[in-house]
């Protein structure tokens, strides 16, 4: 324990053995009914973490589950745009009602469905951001949600720690890209999950290759793939590789994420679904 400990664990980022992680969990809205909570994390920004979150939610919605997305990336929210959502969340004194996606009815709560203008910057300090994330969990009515996917802030700092401690995360999916440096950053995410006793369900290597539309050959533009090597090193069984696809990028920008088929994530989705039903 630090000599400067204030004994207020709710604002402490120290890895102190004297505190019980479960004691910091925040209660959900009293009328919420939530099944599994799956975090999607990355060691750094810009690797496609939000897109993987979206695609997993859409895949499970296609399988007949009611899904939700809690956008915990307060300073870099992108979930509403990918779903083509422009309307604002409604609420009253005690409850925030998430916005539903148009095709599959995915419940979505993001700072951008609360801001007057989606381009307004969120210039807040860490404790305020952490408090907002907790409110997205405790004040939002997640009504009969089978799978709630949490788009985590990148990195292993204060806000991701707040999410890990405040929400009952059942497991995480790590998103990375092929560069060697990112493999090292993945290790930080894996080790953080271990410290918090949260299982790593799989690793997704985004931008893994580009498939030539003319000859069909796969080109590893950002270097040879390393996802299997990293997964083996840390005992993670399930991996997936997503290509660089300009069509997908265009569809995301157009708010048509629900029309994208991401077959490469099917095996990982099967494993998560099996864990739920076992």
KEKE-3310 file (N, C-alpha, C; in steps of 0.2 Angstrom, whole numbers, plus 5000, padded with zeros to 4 digits):
npx = (5004:5003:5012:5005:4992:4975:4965:4953:4947:4940:4946:4958:4973:4982:4990:4985:4986:4978:4965:4949:4944:4931:4924:4923:4914:4901:4883:4871:4858:4843:4832:4838:4843:4855:4865:4880:4895:4906:4922:4930:4946:4962:4979:4984:4978:4968:4968:4957:4948:4935:4928:4928:4921:4908:4906:4906:4895:4885:4885:4881:4868:4863:4862:4851:4852:4849:4858:4869:4879:4891:4899:4913:4924:4926:4933:4935:4924:4915:4905:4891:4892:4896:4885:4876:4868:4860:4851:4847:4850:4836:4829:4825:4824:4830:4834:4843:4839:4845:4850:4843:4849:4846:4843:4845:4842:4851:4856:4863:4874:4883:4894:4892:4878:4873:4879:4877:4882:4890:4903:4908:4922:4927:4933:4939:4945:4953:4945:4932:4929:4929:4919:4908:4908:4904:4892:4885:4884:4877:4866:4859:4846:4848:4839:4835:4846:4856:4870:4882:4893:4907:4916:4931:4942:4958:4973:4981:4978:4971:4957:4953:4956:4946:4935:4937:4937:4924:4914:4906:4915:4915:4924:4937:4941:4955:4961:4972:4986:4997:5011:5027:5029:5016:5013:5021:5013:5001:5005:5005:4991:4986:4993:4987:4974:4976:4980:4968:4961:4953:4947:4955:4947:4950:4961:4961:4968:4968:4968:4977:4980:4980:4969:4971:4961:4961:4970:4968:4978:4985:4992:5004:5004:5008:5018:5023:5011:5007:4999:4995:5007:5009:4997:4999:5010:5004:4995:4982:4968:4960:4960:4958:4959:4958:4955:4963:4951:4944:4931:4924:4928:4922:4909:4907:4910:4899:4889:4884:4887:4879:4877:4888:4897:4907:4915:4927:4926:4918:4922:4928:4916:4908:4915:4913:4899:4897:4903:4894:4883:4887)
npy = (4994:5011:5024:5036:5033:5036:5028:5028:5019:5020:5030:5027:5021:5012:4996:4988:4976:4976:4979:4973:4969:4967:4974:4987:4987:4994:4996:4991:5000:4999:4993:4986:4972:4962:4951:4944:4953:4960:4966:4976:4979:4988:4991:5003:5017:5018:5006:4999:4995:5000:4997:4983:4980:4985:4976:4963:4965:4966:4954:4945:4950:4946:4933:4932:4937:4950:4964:4976:4991:4999:5013:5017:5024:5039:5051:5048:5045:5034:5025:5028:5035:5024:5017:5025:5033:5048:5053:5059:5053:5049:5054:5054:5060:5049:5040:5035:5032:5021:5023:5015:5005:5005:4993:4981:4984:4986:4992:5007:5017:5032:5045:5054:5053:5061:5074:5090:5094:5082:5084:5092:5094:5083:5089:5084:5079:5064:5059:5064:5058:5045:5044:5047:5036:5026:5031:5028:5015:5013:5022:5020:5012:4996:4985:4969:4964:4953:4952:4964:4974:4982:4996:4999:5013:5016:5009:5007:5014:5026:5027:5015:5006:5010:5006:4992:4989:4994:4989:4973:4964:4950:4945:4949:4955:4957:4969:4972:4977:4972:4977:4976:4983:4985:4972:4971:4980:4974:4964:4971:4974:4961:4958:4967:4963:4950:4954:4959:4948:4944:4935:4933:4932:4931:4937:4949:4953:4967:4975:4966:4961:4964:4960:4957:4963:4959:4948:4940:4938:4938:4952:4957:4971:4979:4971:4955:4943:4942:4938:4924:4920:4929:4925:4912:4913:4919:4910:4910:4905:4908:4917:4930:4937:4952:4959:4973:4983:4993:4994:4991:5001:5012:5009:5009:5023:5028:5024:5011:4999:4988:4981:4974:4960:4950:4937:4932:4934:4924:4912:4916:4922:4911:4904:4913:4913:4900:4899:4906:4898:4886)
npz = (5000:4996:5004:5004:5004:5003:5006:4999:4987:4976:4968:4965:4957:4960:4960:4972:4985:4995:4992:4987:4971:4968:4976:4971:4961:4952:4954:4942:4933:4941:4934:4924:4914:4911:4902:4897:4899:4888:4886:4874:4869:4867:4865:4861:4852:4836:4830:4826:4835:4839:4828:4828:4839:4835:4825:4831:4840:4830:4824:4834:4836:4824:4826:4834:4846:4859:4859:4866:4866:4875:4874:4880:4876:4879:4874:4861:4853:4842:4839:4836:4824:4815:4815:4809:4816:4821:4830:4847:4863:4875:4891:4909:4926:4932:4923:4909:4892:4880:4863:4849:4836:4818:4810:4817:4830:4840:4856:4860:4869:4870:4872:4861:4858:4867:4867:4860:4848:4838:4835:4845:4856:4869:4883:4896:4912:4919:4930:4929:4916:4920:4929:4920:4912:4922:4924:4912:4914:4926:4925:4913:4905:4902:4894:4895:4889:4880:4877:4881:4874:4877:4872:4875:4881:4873:4878:4895:4905:4917:4915:4907:4918:4927:4921:4921:4935:4938:4931:4928:4920:4909:4901:4889:4873:4863:4852:4839:4828:4814:4817:4825:4836:4841:4845:4857:4864:4865:4874:4886:4888:4889:4901:4910:4910:4916:4929:4934:4934:4923:4910:4894:4879:4866:4852:4840:4825:4816:4800:4794:4782:4764:4751:4735:4723:4709:4707:4719:4728:4744:4752:4765:4771:4782:4787:4792:4799:4816:4825:4829:4835:4846:4853:4856:4864:4876:4879:4873:4865:4854:4839:4826:4810:4801:4786:4776:4769:4758:4754:4766:4775:4768:4770:4784:4786:4780:4789:4789:4796:4800:4788:4785:4782:4793:4791:4796:4810:4815:4821:4833:4838:4839:4850:4861:4862:4864:4877:4884:4884:4890)
capx = (5000:5007:5012:5001:4986:4969:4960:4948:4949:4937:4949:4965:4975:4987:4989:4986:4984:4973:4958:4945:4941:4923:4921:4922:4909:4895:4877:4868:4851:4839:4828:4842:4844:4861:4868:4887:4898:4912:4926:4935:4952:4968:4985:4984:4972:4969:4969:4951:4944:4928:4925:4928:4916:4902:4905:4904:4888:4880:4885:4877:4862:4861:4861:4845:4852:4848:4864:4870:4886:4892:4905:4917:4929:4923:4936:4936:4918:4914:4900:4885:4893:4896:4878:4872:4864:4860:4846:4850:4847:4831:4830:4822:4828:4833:4835:4844:4837:4849:4847:4843:4851:4840:4842:4845:4840:4857:4856:4869:4875:4889:4894:4890:4871:4871:4882:4872:4885:4894:4910:4911:4927:4926:4940:4938:4950:4951:4940:4926:4928:4928:4912:4903:4908:4900:4885:4883:4882:4872:4860:4856:4842:4849:4833:4835:4852:4860:4877:4884:4899:4910:4921:4935:4947:4964:4979:4980:4978:4966:4950:4952:4956:4940:4930:4938:4935:4917:4909:4907:4918:4916:4930:4939:4944:4960:4962:4979:4988:5003:5017:5030:5028:5010:5014:5023:5008:4996:5007:5003:4984:4985:4995:4983:4968:4978:4980:4961:4958:4948:4950:4956:4944:4953:4964:4959:4973:4965:4973:4982:4983:4976:4968:4971:4954:4962:4973:4966:4984:4985:4998:5004:5007:5011:5023:5020:5006:5010:4994:4996:5013:5007:4992:5002:5014:5000:4990:4976:4967:4956:4962:4955:4962:4953:4959:4962:4946:4941:4923:4921:4929:4917:4902:4907:4909:4892:4884:4881:4890:4875:4876:4894:4898:4913:4915:4933:4925:4913:4925:4928:4909:4906:4918:4910:4893:4898:4904:4888:4878:4890)
capy = (5000:5017:5028:5042:5030:5040:5023:5029:5015:5022:5035:5025:5017:5008:4989:4987:4970:4977:4980:4968:4972:4966:4979:4993:4986:4999:4993:4994:5003:4994:4989:4983:4965:4961:4944:4944:4959:4958:4972:4976:4983:4989:4994:5009:5019:5018:4999:4997:4993:5001:4993:4976:4980:4985:4970:4958:4966:4965:4947:4942:4952:4942:4926:4932:4940:4957:4967:4983:4994:5005:5017:5020:5029:5046:5056:5047:5041:5033:5020:5031:5036:5018:5014:5030:5036:5055:5055:5059:5048:5053:5051:5058:5061:5043:5035:5036:5027:5021:5024:5009:5005:5004:4987:4975:4986:4986:4997:5011:5023:5035:5053:5058:5054:5066:5080:5094:5093:5077:5086:5095:5090:5082:5091:5082:5076:5057:5057:5065:5053:5039:5045:5047:5029:5023:5033:5025:5008:5013:5026:5018:5006:4991:4981:4962:4964:4947:4953:4971:4975:4989:4999:5002:5017:5013:5009:5003:5020:5027:5026:5008:5003:5012:5001:4985:4989:4996:4984:4965:4961:4943:4943:4954:4954:4962:4971:4974:4977:4968:4980:4973:4987:4984:4966:4972:4984:4969:4961:4976:4973:4955:4957:4971:4958:4945:4958:4961:4942:4944:4931:4935:4927:4931:4942:4951:4957:4971:4977:4960:4960:4967:4955:4960:4962:4956:4941:4937:4936:4942:4956:4959:4978:4981:4966:4948:4943:4940:4936:4918:4920:4932:4921:4906:4915:4920:4904:4913:4900:4910:4923:4932:4942:4956:4963:4980:4983:5000:4994:4991:5008:5016:5007:5012:5030:5029:5022:5005:4994:4983:4978:4971:4953:4949:4930:4931:4934:4919:4907:4919:4923:4904:4903:4917:4911:4893:4900:4908:4893:4880)
capz = (5000:4996:5010:5003:5002:5006:5008:4994:4982:4970:4964:4966:4951:4962:4961:4979:4987:5001:4990:4984:4965:4967:4981:4967:4956:4952:4952:4936:4934:4945:4930:4919:4914:4907:4902:4897:4897:4885:4884:4868:4871:4863:4869:4858:4847:4829:4827:4824:4841:4839:4822:4830:4844:4831:4821:4836:4842:4824:4823:4839:4834:4818:4829:4838:4853:4860:4860:4867:4865:4879:4871:4885:4874:4879:4871:4854:4852:4835:4838:4833:4816:4811:4814:4805:4821:4822:4835:4853:4869:4879:4898:4914:4931:4935:4918:4902:4887:4874:4856:4845:4829:4814:4807:4822:4837:4845:4861:4860:4873:4868:4873:4855:4858:4872:4865:4856:4841:4838:4834:4851:4859:4876:4886:4903:4916:4920:4935:4926:4911:4923:4931:4915:4910:4927:4923:4906:4916:4931:4924:4907:4906:4897:4895:4893:4884:4881:4877:4881:4872:4880:4868:4880:4879:4872:4883:4901:4910:4923:4913:4907:4925:4930:4918:4923:4942:4940:4927:4929:4914:4909:4897:4884:4866:4862:4845:4837:4821:4814:4818:4830:4842:4844:4849:4864:4868:4867:4880:4892:4888:4892:4908:4914:4911:4921:4936:4936:4934:4918:4905:4887:4875:4859:4849:4833:4821:4811:4795:4794:4775:4759:4746:4728:4719:4703:4707:4725:4732:4750:4754:4771:4770:4788:4790:4793:4804:4822:4830:4832:4839:4852:4856:4859:4870:4882:4880:4871:4860:4848:4835:4820:4806:4797:4780:4774:4764:4757:4754:4773:4777:4765:4773:4791:4786:4778:4794:4787:4799:4800:4782:4784:4785:4795:4793:4800:4817:4817:4826:4840:4841:4842:4856:4866:4862:4868:4884:4887:4884:4893)
cpx = (5004:5006:5007:4994:4980:4964:4953:4949:4946:4941:4957:4967:4980:4985:4990:4983:4979:4966:4955:4942:4934:4920:4920:4917:4903:4889:4874:4861:4847:4834:4832:4843:4849:4864:4876:4889:4905:4916:4930:4940:4957:4973:4986:4978:4974:4970:4963:4946:4937:4924:4923:4922:4909:4901:4903:4896:4883:4880:4881:4870:4859:4859:4855:4846:4851:4855:4864:4878:4886:4899:4908:4923:4926:4926:4937:4930:4916:4908:4894:4886:4893:4889:4873:4867:4865:4856:4850:4846:4842:4832:4825:4827:4832:4836:4837:4842:4841:4846:4848:4845:4845:4838:4841:4843:4845:4856:4862:4869:4882:4888:4891:4882:4868:4873:4877:4875:4890:4902:4913:4916:4925:4933:4939:4944:4948:4946:4933:4924:4926:4921:4907:4902:4903:4893:4881:4881:4876:4865:4856:4852:4844:4844:4834:4841:4856:4867:4878:4891:4902:4916:4926:4940:4953:4969:4977:4980:4972:4959:4948:4952:4949:4934:4931:4936:4927:4912:4911:4909:4919:4922:4931:4942:4949:4961:4969:4980:4995:5010:5020:5029:5021:5009:5016:5017:5002:4998:5005:4995:4983:4987:4990:4976:4970:4978:4973:4957:4952:4951:4950:4953:4947:4957:4962:4965:4969:4970:4978:4985:4978:4975:4967:4965:4955:4965:4971:4972:4983:4992:4998:5008:5011:5015:5019:5016:5010:5005:4994:5002:5012:5002:4995:5007:5010:4994:4983:4974:4964:4959:4958:4959:4957:4958:4958:4957:4943:4934:4921:4922:4924:4910:4902:4906:4902:4887:4881:4884:4886:4874:4883:4894:4905:4914:4921:4932:4921:4916:4925:4921:4907:4909:4915:4903:4892:4899:4898:4883:4880:4888)
cpy = (5006:5021:5034:5040:5034:5035:5024:5025:5017:5027:5033:5020:5012:5001:4987:4981:4970:4978:4974:4971:4972:4971:4986:4992:4991:4995:4995:4997:4997:4990:4986:4976:4964:4954:4945:4951:4958:4965:4971:4981:4983:4992:5001:5011:5018:5011:4996:4993:4994:4998:4986:4975:4980:4979:4964:4959:4965:4957:4943:4944:4948:4935:4926:4935:4947:4960:4974:4985:5000:5007:5020:5024:5036:5051:5055:5042:5040:5028:5023:5032:5030:5015:5019:5033:5044:5057:5055:5055:5053:5050:5056:5058:5055:5039:5038:5031:5027:5021:5017:5010:5003:4997:4981:4977:4985:4993:5001:5017:5026:5042:5057:5057:5058:5073:5084:5093:5087:5078:5090:5091:5089:5083:5090:5079:5069:5056:5058:5060:5047:5039:5045:5039:5025:5025:5029:5018:5009:5017:5024:5012:5001:4985:4975:4962:4957:4948:4961:4971:4982:4990:5003:5008:5014:5013:5006:5008:5020:5025:5018:5004:5004:5007:4994:4984:4990:4992:4977:4962:4954:4941:4949:4951:4959:4963:4974:4975:4974:4971:4977:4977:4986:4977:4967:4976:4979:4965:4965:4975:4966:4954:4961:4966:4953:4948:4959:4954:4941:4940:4935:4930:4926:4937:4943:4955:4960:4973:4972:4960:4963:4962:4958:4958:4958:4949:4937:4935:4941:4945:4958:4966:4980:4976:4960:4947:4940:4937:4929:4917:4923:4928:4915:4908:4916:4915:4906:4908:4903:4917:4924:4937:4945:4959:4970:4980:4990:5000:4994:4998:5012:5015:5010:5019:5032:5027:5015:4999:4988:4979:4974:4964:4952:4942:4928:4931:4928:4914:4910:4920:4916:4903:4907:4915:4904:4894:4902:4903:4886:4880)
cpz = (5000:5002:5010:5002:5006:5008:5004:4988:4975:4965:4963:4960:4953:4962:4968:4981:4992:4999:4986:4977:4965:4971:4977:4962:4957:4950:4946:4937:4937:4940:4924:4920:4909:4908:4903:4896:4895:4883:4878:4869:4866:4867:4867:4853:4840:4826:4825:4829:4841:4833:4824:4835:4840:4828:4825:4838:4836:4823:4828:4838:4828:4821:4833:4845:4853:4862:4862:4867:4870:4877:4877:4883:4873:4875:4863:4852:4844:4833:4834:4826:4812:4810:4811:4810:4822:4828:4842:4858:4873:4886:4902:4920:4934:4930:4912:4897:4881:4868:4853:4838:4824:4811:4812:4829:4842:4849:4861:4865:4872:4870:4867:4854:4863:4870:4860:4849:4842:4838:4840:4854:4867:4880:4894:4906:4917:4924:4932:4920:4914:4926:4926:4912:4915:4926:4917:4908:4921:4930:4918:4908:4900:4898:4891:4887:4886:4881:4877:4880:4874:4876:4873:4877:4878:4878:4890:4907:4915:4921:4911:4913:4928:4927:4920:4930:4943:4937:4928:4922:4914:4905:4892:4878:4865:4854:4844:4830:4820:4816:4825:4837:4846:4847:4856:4868:4869:4873:4886:4893:4892:4899:4913:4915:4916:4928:4938:4936:4929:4912:4898:4883:4868:4857:4842:4830:4815:4806:4793:4787:4770:4753:4740:4725:4712:4703:4713:4729:4738:4751:4761:4772:4776:4791:4791:4799:4810:4827:4833:4837:4846:4856:4859:4865:4876:4883:4878:4864:4853:4845:4829:4816:4801:4792:4780:4769:4763:4757:4761:4776:4775:4769:4780:4791:4784:4783:4793:4789:4799:4794:4780:4786:4786:4797:4797:4807:4819:4822:4833:4843:4843:4848:4862:4867:4866:4875:4888:4889:4888:4900)
residu = (UNK:UNK:UNK:UNK:UNK:UNK:UNK:UNK:UNK:UNK:UNK:UNK:UNK:UNK:UNK:UNK:UNK:UNK:UNK:UNK:UNK:UNK:UNK:UNK:UNK:UNK:UNK:UNK:UNK:UNK:UNK:UNK:UNK:UNK:UNK:UNK:UNK:UNK:UNK:UNK:UNK:UNK:UNK:UNK:UNK:UNK:UNK:UNK:UNK:UNK:UNK:UNK:UNK:UNK:UNK:UNK:UNK:UNK:UNK:UNK:UNK:UNK:UNK:UNK:UNK:UNK:UNK:UNK:UNK:UNK:UNK:UNK:UNK:UNK:UNK:UNK:UNK:UNK:UNK:UNK:UNK:UNK:UNK:UNK:UNK:UNK:UNK:UNK:UNK:UNK:UNK:UNK:UNK:UNK:UNK:UNK:UNK:UNK:UNK:UNK:UNK:UNK:UNK:UNK:UNK:UNK:UNK:UNK:UNK:UNK:UNK:UNK:UNK:UNK:UNK:UNK:UNK:UNK:UNK:UNK:UNK:UNK:UNK:UNK:UNK:UNK:UNK:UNK:UNK:UNK:UNK:UNK:UNK:UNK:UNK:UNK:UNK:UNK:UNK:UNK:UNK:UNK:UNK:UNK:UNK:UNK:UNK:UNK:UNK:UNK:UNK:UNK:UNK:UNK:UNK:UNK:UNK:UNK:UNK:UNK:UNK:UNK:UNK:UNK:UNK:UNK:UNK:UNK:UNK:UNK:UNK:UNK:UNK:UNK:UNK:UNK:UNK:UNK:UNK:UNK:UNK:UNK:UNK:UNK:UNK:UNK:UNK:UNK:UNK:UNK:UNK:UNK:UNK:UNK:UNK:UNK:UNK:UNK:UNK:UNK:UNK:UNK:UNK:UNK:UNK:UNK:UNK:UNK:UNK:UNK:UNK:UNK:UNK:UNK:UNK:UNK:UNK:UNK:UNK:UNK:UNK:UNK:UNK:UNK:UNK:UNK:UNK:UNK:UNK:UNK:UNK:UNK:UNK:UNK:UNK:UNK:UNK:UNK:UNK:UNK:UNK:UNK:UNK:UNK:UNK:UNK:UNK:UNK:UNK:UNK:UNK:UNK:UNK:UNK:UNK:UNK:UNK:UNK:UNK:UNK:UNK:UNK:UNK:UNK:UNK:UNK:UNK:UNK:UNK:UNK:UNK:UNK:UNK:UNK:UNK:UNK:UNK:UNK)
# end
